Amino acid sequence: MSAKELAAYVHDQLRGLPGVTSRAMMGGYVFYYQEKIFGGIYEAGFLVKDTPAARAAMPGAEDLPPYPGGKNMLSCTLLDNREAFQSMGEAMYD
């Protein structure tokens, strides 16, 4: 799946959350929820910010750098579970 196709899929999975936007950046995409960075598409796939809410929602998520030298993020394991993915996004915003 290309980054563009994955971005469309992520938007579809998050369509129930108001204020989700993305911006193409350096061959990937950065996703925002109500103007706060939530995650992004990088070489490793869709990664989310490492927050207590994200860790609670995805206890087995792998820590990965989004790019060489970048601060580790969490590999998103909830992409195919729309309800859980959206709930995590809301919890991360708080």
C-alpha positions in Angstrom: 0.0 0.0 0.0 1.4 3.4 -0.9 1.6 6.3 1.6 -1.2 8.0 -0.2 -3.4 4.9 0.0 -2.6 4.4 3.6 -3.4 8.1 4.3 -6.8 7.7 2.7 -7.4 4.5 4.8 -6.4 6.3 8.1 -8.7 9.2 7.2 -11.6 6.7 6.6 -10.9 4.9 9.9 -10.9 8.3 11.8 -13.9 9.8 10.0 -15.9 9.9 13.2 -13.5 12.3 14.9 -14.0 15.9 14.1 -11.0 17.9 13.1 -8.7 15.2 11.7 -6.4 16.6 9.1 -3.2 15.5 7.5 -0.3 17.1 5.6 2.0 15.4 3.1 5.6 15.8 4.4 8.9 14.2 3.3 7.3 11.3 1.5 4.9 10.5 4.3 2.0 12.2 6.1 1.6 13.9 9.4 -1.8 13.5 11.0 -3.4 16.1 13.3 -6.4 15.8 15.6 -7.9 19.2 16.4 -4.6 20.8 15.4 -2.4 18.7 17.6 0.0 16.1 16.1 -1.4 12.7 16.6 0.7 10.5 14.4 2.0 10.0 10.9 2.9 7.7 8.0 6.6 6.9 7.8 8.6 4.1 6.3 7.6 1.8 9.2 3.9 2.5 8.6 1.4 4.5 10.7 3.0 5.6 14.0 1.4 7.5 16.8 2.9 9.7 19.5 4.1 7.9 22.5 1.6 9.0 25.2 0.2 7.2 28.3 -3.2 6.9 26.5 -1.6 5.3 23.4 0.4 2.9 25.6 -2.8 1.9 27.5 -4.7 1.3 24.2 -1.9 -0.6 22.6 0.1 -2.3 25.4 2.2 -4.4 22.9 3.0 -1.7 20.5 6.5 -1.5 19.2 8.7 1.6 19.8 10.1 2.8 16.4 11.8 5.9 15.2 9.8 7.7 12.5 13.1 8.5 10.7 16.8 8.1 11.6 17.5 10.1 14.7 13.8 10.8 15.4 12.1 10.4 18.8 10.5 7.0 19.0 6.8 6.6 18.3 4.5 3.7 18.7 3.5 1.4 15.8 -0.3 1.6 15.6 -1.9 -1.8 16.1 -5.5 -0.4 16.0 -5.8 0.7 12.4 -8.3 -2.0 11.5 -10.4 -1.4 14.6 -12.2 1.9 13.8 -13.9 2.2 17.2 -10.8 1.5 19.3 -8.6 3.7 17.0 -11.0 6.6 17.4 -11.2 6.1 21.1 -7.5 6.2 21.4 -7.3 9.4 19.4 -9.7 11.1 21.7 -7.9 9.8 24.8 -4.5 11.0 23.4 -5.9 14.5 22.8 -6.6 15.0 26.5 
